[in-house]
């Protein structure tokens, strides 16, 4: 994330919009997805010649 400006208490409040895309997942599904993606990331790093340690 790259920020160019941070406003702590803006005068004009902006409404946060609910996302329209994507799907709702349970905490268990989320944890499983994160585990799979972390494993995929580790495998890609080793395959590309970048040793994690």
DSSP file (Angstrom, degrees, kcal/mol; ACC not computed):
  #  RESIDUE AA STRUCTURE BP1 BP2  ACC     N-H-->O    O-->H-N    N-H-->O    O-->H-N    TCO  KAPPA ALPHA  PHI   PSI    X-CA   Y-CA   Z-CA
    1    1 A X              0   0    0      0, 0.0     2,-0.5     0, 0.0     0, 0.0   0.000 360.0 360.0 360.0 135.9    0.0    0.0    0.0
    2    2 A X        -     0   0    0      0, 0.0     2,-0.4     0, 0.0     0, 0.0  -0.983 360.0-168.2-125.0 123.2    1.3    3.4   -0.9
    3    3 A X        -     0   0    0     -2,-0.5     3,-0.1     1,-0.1     0, 0.0  -0.903  17.2-180.0-112.4 138.2   -0.1    6.5    0.6
    4    4 A X  S    S+     0   0    0     -2,-0.4     2,-0.3     1,-0.4    -1,-0.1   0.591  78.2  14.8-104.1 -17.7    0.6   10.0   -0.6
    5    5 A X        -     0   0    0      2,-0.0     2,-0.5     0, 0.0    -1,-0.4  -0.962  60.2-159.2-159.2 136.5   -1.6   11.7    2.0
    6    6 A X        -     0   0    0     -2,-0.3     2,-0.6    -3,-0.1    -3,-0.0  -0.982   5.4-170.6-121.9 125.7   -3.3   10.7    5.3
    7    7 A X        -     0   0    0     -2,-0.5     3,-0.4     1,-0.2    -2,-0.0  -0.960   1.2-171.2-116.9 115.1   -6.2   12.7    6.7
    8    8 A X  S    S+     0   0    0     -2,-0.6     2,-0.3     1,-0.2    -1,-0.2   0.926  80.0  14.9 -74.9 -46.3   -7.1   11.6   10.2
    9    9 A X  S    S-     0   0    0      4,-0.0    -1,-0.2     0, 0.0     4,-0.1  -0.704  79.9-164.5-131.5  80.0  -10.4   13.5   10.7
   10   10 A X        -     0   0    0     -3,-0.4     3,-0.1    -2,-0.3     4,-0.0  -0.317  20.2-139.3 -68.2 148.4  -11.8   14.8    7.4
   11   11 A X  S    S+     0   0    0      1,-0.2     2,-0.9     2,-0.1    -1,-0.1   0.884  96.0  57.1 -71.1 -39.7  -14.5   17.5    7.4
   12   12 A X  S    S-     0   0    0     -3,-0.0     2,-0.2     2,-0.0    -1,-0.2  -0.829  87.1-144.8 -95.9 105.1  -16.3   15.7    4.6
   13   13 A X        -     0   0    0     -2,-0.9     2,-0.4    -3,-0.1    -2,-0.1  -0.508  10.5-147.5 -70.8 131.9  -17.1   12.2    5.7
   14   14 A X        -     0   0    0     -2,-0.2     2,-0.3    -4,-0.0    -4,-0.0  -0.846  13.2-125.4-102.5 138.6  -16.9    9.7    2.9
   15   15 A X        -     0   0    0     -2,-0.4     2,-0.5     1,-0.0     0, 0.0  -0.646  18.1-130.9 -83.0 134.9  -19.2    6.7    2.9
   16   16 A X        -     0   0    0     -2,-0.3     2,-0.3     1,-0.0    -1,-0.0  -0.758  25.1-141.3 -85.9 125.0  -17.6    3.3    2.6
   17   17 A X        -     0   0    0     -2,-0.5     2,-0.3     1,-0.1     3,-0.1  -0.645  13.4-115.9 -91.6 143.8  -19.3    1.2    0.0
   18   18 A X        -     0   0    0     -2,-0.3    -1,-0.1     1,-0.1     0, 0.0  -0.568  39.9-104.6 -72.9 135.3  -20.0   -2.5    0.3
   19   19 A X        -     0   0    0     -2,-0.3    -1,-0.1     1,-0.1     3,-0.0  -0.307  25.3-161.2 -61.0 144.6  -18.1   -4.6   -2.4
   20   20 A X        +     0   0    0     -3,-0.1     2,-0.2     0, 0.0    -1,-0.1   0.658  69.8  58.4-100.6 -20.4  -20.3   -5.8   -5.2
   21   21 A X  S    S+     0   0    0      2,-0.1     2,-0.1     0, 0.0    -2,-0.0  -0.568  81.5  46.1-104.2 170.8  -18.0   -8.6   -6.5
   22   22 A X  S    S-     0   0    0     -2,-0.2     2,-0.3     2,-0.0     0, 0.0  -0.305  75.8 -91.2  94.0-178.8  -16.6  -11.6   -4.7
   23   23 A X        -     0   0    0     -2,-0.1     2,-0.4     0, 0.0    -2,-0.1  -0.958  28.9-108.5-136.3 155.7  -18.2  -14.1   -2.5
   24   24 A X        -     0   0    0     -2,-0.3     2,-0.3     0, 0.0    -2,-0.0  -0.693  39.1-174.7 -83.3 129.1  -18.7  -14.5    1.3
   25   25 A X        -     0   0    0     -2,-0.4     2,-0.1     2,-0.0     0, 0.0  -0.904  23.2-115.4-124.0 154.6  -16.6  -17.2    2.8
   26   26 A X     >  -     0   0    0     -2,-0.3     4,-2.4     1,-0.1     5,-0.2  -0.338  34.3-105.1 -79.1 168.0  -16.4  -18.6    6.3
   27   27 A X  H  > S+     0   0    0      1,-0.2     4,-2.5     2,-0.2     5,-0.2   0.876 122.7  52.4 -60.8 -38.3  -13.4  -18.2    8.6
   28   28 A X  H  > S+     0   0    0      2,-0.2     4,-2.2     1,-0.2    -1,-0.2   0.919 109.9  47.3 -65.6 -43.8  -12.5  -21.9    8.0
   29   29 A X  H  > S+     0   0    0      2,-0.2     4,-2.5     1,-0.2    -2,-0.2   0.899 112.3  51.3 -63.2 -40.0  -12.7  -21.4    4.2
   30   30 A X  H  X S+     0   0    0     -4,-2.4     4,-2.6     2,-0.2    -2,-0.2   0.936 109.7  48.5 -61.9 -48.0  -10.6  -18.3    4.5
   31   31 A X  H  X S+     0   0    0     -4,-2.5     4,-2.2     1,-0.2    -1,-0.2   0.892 112.1  49.6 -61.3 -40.1   -7.9  -20.0    6.6
   32   32 A X  H  X S+     0   0    0     -4,-2.2     4,-2.3     2,-0.2    -1,-0.2   0.918 111.4  49.1 -63.9 -44.0   -7.8  -22.9    4.1
   33   33 A X  H  X S+     0   0    0     -4,-2.5     4,-2.4     1,-0.2    -2,-0.2   0.911 111.1  49.5 -61.8 -43.9   -7.4  -20.5    1.2
   34   34 A X  H  X S+     0   0    0     -4,-2.6     4,-2.4     2,-0.2    -1,-0.2   0.910 110.4  50.7 -62.9 -42.9   -4.6  -18.6    2.9
   35   35 A X  H  X S+     0   0    0     -4,-2.2     4,-2.1     1,-0.2    -2,-0.2   0.921 111.5  47.9 -61.0 -44.2   -2.8  -21.8    3.6
   36   36 A X  H  X S+     0   0    0     -4,-2.3     4,-2.4     1,-0.2    -2,-0.2   0.915 112.7  48.0 -63.3 -43.3   -3.0  -23.0    0.0
   37   37 A X  H  X S+     0   0    0     -4,-2.4     4,-2.5     2,-0.2    -1,-0.2   0.869 110.0  52.2 -67.3 -36.5   -1.9  -19.6   -1.3
   38   38 A X  H  X S+     0   0    0     -4,-2.4     4,-2.4     2,-0.2    -1,-0.2   0.911 111.2  47.4 -65.2 -41.2    1.1  -19.5    1.1
   39   39 A X  H  X S+     0   0    0     -4,-2.1     4,-2.5     2,-0.2    -2,-0.2   0.913 111.9  50.4 -64.5 -42.9    2.2  -23.0    0.0
   40   40 A X  H  X S+     0   0    0     -4,-2.4     4,-2.2     2,-0.2    -2,-0.2   0.903 110.2  50.3 -60.9 -42.5    1.8  -21.9   -3.7
   41   41 A X  H  X S+     0   0    0     -4,-2.5     4,-2.1     2,-0.2    -2,-0.2   0.921 110.5  49.1 -62.7 -45.4    3.9  -18.8   -3.0
   42   42 A X  H  X S+     0   0    0     -4,-2.4     4,-2.0     1,-0.2    -2,-0.2   0.920 111.4  49.5 -60.9 -43.9    6.7  -20.9   -1.4
   43   43 A X  H  X S+     0   0    0     -4,-2.5     4,-2.3     1,-0.2    -1,-0.2   0.891 110.3  50.4 -63.6 -39.7    6.7  -23.3   -4.3
   44   44 A X  H  X S+     0   0    0     -4,-2.2     4,-1.8     2,-0.2     6,-0.2   0.870 108.3  52.7 -67.2 -36.6    6.9  -20.5   -6.8
   45   45 A X  H  <>S+     0   0    0     -4,-2.1     5,-2.3     2,-0.2    -1,-0.2   0.918 112.6  43.8 -65.4 -42.8    9.8  -18.9   -5.0
   46   46 A X  H ><5S+     0   0    0     -4,-2.0     3,-1.3     1,-0.2    -2,-0.2   0.903 113.2  51.6 -68.6 -40.9   11.8  -22.2   -4.9
   47   47 A X  H 3<5S+     0   0    0     -4,-2.3    -1,-0.2     1,-0.3    -2,-0.2   0.815 106.4  54.8 -66.5 -31.2   11.0  -22.9   -8.6
   48   48 A X  T 3<5S-     0   0    0     -4,-1.8    -1,-0.3     2,-0.2    -2,-0.2   0.368 122.4-103.8 -85.5   5.8   12.1  -19.5   -9.7
   49   49 A X  T < 5S+     0   0    0     -3,-1.3     2,-0.7     1,-0.2    -3,-0.2   0.588  81.1 129.5  86.0   9.7   15.5  -19.9   -8.1
   50   50 A X      < -     0   0    0     -5,-2.3     2,-0.5    -6,-0.2    -1,-0.2  -0.880  47.9-150.8-100.8 112.0   14.9  -17.8   -5.1
   51   51 A X        -     0   0    0     -2,-0.7    -5,-0.1     1,-0.1    -4,-0.0  -0.709   7.8-144.2 -83.4 124.8   15.8  -19.6   -1.9
   52   52 A X              0   0    0     -2,-0.5    -1,-0.1     1,-0.2    -6,-0.0   0.747 360.0 360.0 -63.2 -22.5   13.7  -18.4    1.0
   53   53 A X              0   0    0     -3,-0.0    -1,-0.2     0, 0.0    -2,-0.1   0.342 360.0 360.0-141.2 360.0   16.7  -18.9    3.4
